[in-house]
Amino acid sequence: VYIADEAFFTGTAAEVLPIRELDARVIGNGKRGPVTETLQSLYFDQVRGRREAHPEWHTPVTM
């Protein structure tokens, strides 16, 4: 991991979260990398219903 260009956490609470540092060592350039940026964008668009892919993953809730 220490020599990775980028790394990220993913999960229910973390969603998609870049890892900038591990054990006081900077990962990549210390910023969100292009792969993480793409995954975050796709993920957030999907869960917010802005993508047409997999509409069966969504259950509309009115509030």
Secondary structure, 3 states (H helix, E strand, C coil): CCCCCCCEEEECCCEEEECCEECCEECCCCCCCHHHHHHHHHHHHHHCCCCCCCHHHCCCCCC
